[in-house]
């Protein structure tokens, strides 16, 4: 959502197209997807989206209600840096900043708006906890939106009810949105965004617990997403990665239709790849899909790197304020700085597909730790003075083979999970 201005501007080319007319076939759908997935232009702009779990410090086992959370948000004045506030299905609060001209500006803006948001929740006795997974409470949906009710029905029908529920209500992320850049560099850029995934997951792993128990994974958030249908949540990258538009079109057409707007979201409770719908082998709502249906289908696909005219990078755990600025600076530097990108591509190549290993072992894996040490060093060489402290902390942590979740785990072992979550919600840790 943070780069919505790009979507608005780029979609103007389609204003004359009848979005409610049924599409001809899968070839037309593929062309539409490929043509619109990335926008040719310069690099530089960055948008950040930061999610946090909402807790009651006085009773961390309690999940604040929809009304409690939305009352806080509705009482907010316009945030000083124009971030948008939304609520995830389980009550996690997401702060989405508008695109900034560079990463330093994006970080500064997010810090400013976060401070206002935290104070508003603290004023009513609630707190925001930055972890990749809710460590304490069972997955429960509080957002009453029709889309989320329909998603629950879809996951139940597709035998992924447990993973789907945990994904929607118990996971949180720091999401980084970057420009697609010049078209000539799209293939290499998309390949690198994927290849960095396992290393960045290991660096940010901050979800060792779920439902009150240690899971044995350093990033339970990634474990949950990995348990989802790979046709919807797996990496997009094709065999060669030479044509991101074709890769995304193929992925989207093969993915099963989750929801149909009719006019509210209606779950599709049997397996229907979008290509079967658009080619008329199966009719949903007694019709073939329109462009509006295809656009909606694309919003129900959740790969770790999603092309949305820009690149939406979705694989980072939510991490505390002391670290997330360094994390996002590292990722953006390795993508946007040409020299850093060349170095990073070579460094992470041996672990470019080690998604599960990163989620299970993190920096305890020797190869991932080596890649992480080199990656943060490359970024640290380029960090501005105002990020010296968080970058130094990140460099030290990685050198010691420690991820953010290790500090959380130590607190839980020493003080208990409820006490630790309460302190986090009050900002005391």
Phi, psi and omega in degrees: 000336188294335179255037183299332180298326178295315181300316181298314182292315184289331182283351180298334179295342184258006188296336181273354183276136180284095187292345179264000175281141179295141180285153186288310185190183183292332177295318178294321178295317180298318180296318179298315181296310183297320182293331187255001191283331180224153180244126179292129179174182180286162172275168170138313185288148182221136172237140182240143174228122185238125181252146177217144177283139180264124182233155169262108183301332180285338180210080187294347176281345182273136175264116178305145186283167177302316181295319179300314184290314183291331176297321177297313183295320180292338180275351182290141167285169173305129183292146188300331180250019169067025174291152175261147179243128177227167182239127179283170185304323182269006179098001173296145183255130181246130175252119185244114181274149174291162181297135177252163185289339179201174186291323180297319179294321179296319179295314180299317180296318180296318177301317182298312182287328177300320182298320179294317182296314180302315183297320180298318179289320179298327181296337178251015175082019178245161180221159180250129185242125185262090176225152181289338177215145175297117187277351196238313192265147175293151179300125180213132178273132174245338178287120186276007185304142181299325180300317183286326174298317180293323178298319177301316179296320178298311182297321179298319181288336182262017177061029175232035184299316183294311180294320180296318179295316179295319179301313185288323192246351188231005180243153180212151190218162160256118183254137182242127180245126182229154177301150176292329179086186180298141184303326182297339181254007185301314185299312181295323182292317179293320177300317182292320178302321175288314185297329178288343187308302182301318180295317180290328174298317179296320181294322187258002185309118187212040181211069182279353186229155173206136178056036175083008182227147170290134185266344186089359178246139179283331173239087176294331175304312180292327177298316179298312180296325178291338178278352179282169178302121183293338177291344180246329188240355179281170179299146181281328193312128178279184185300317182261330183070017184276344184221088184302325180296315178294319179300315182292320179297315180298316180300311184294323181287327179283333185295140178291146177289127179269310187224150172234129176282119189212047357273343173275167182294125178241126182288147173260108191265015170224161189283113179227097174303145182302326181298327177292323178292311186289334177272001174083009177289330174225137176253131176249130187064025179061033180201167169277166183282154172261176174300322178299321177296319179294315178302319180293319177303319181296332178285349180260010177255132190231055178289163181295333172233114186245124176280123180226044192081325166248184175257124180255112185257117197243012191260005181271138169292151169294132182229162185293167180302329182292343185237329190298326177300320179291323180297311183289326176297318178300310183297313182293321178299317182291339178267320191264334178275117187303317181293318179295322180297318179297317179295316183296319181303320179288320184295317187269355183306319181294340184239021188295339181242014186273051184298311182292320178299318178299318181289326181280313190250334182058227184283359173287343174282127187300316184290320178294321179296318179297317179295319181295316179302316181290319182296314181290331176292318177300316180291319183299328178296339184251002186285138175288165185301324183291347177254011184300318183293306179295327178292320178298320179295318180294316178301316180296315180300313182294321179300328178273000181072027183251136174256166182303325181295340179294321178295318178298315180299318179299319179294320179297316180297322184278329189232352182095153187289317182296316180296321180295315180296319178300315179295319178299318182294334178268000181075022185270354180241000000 
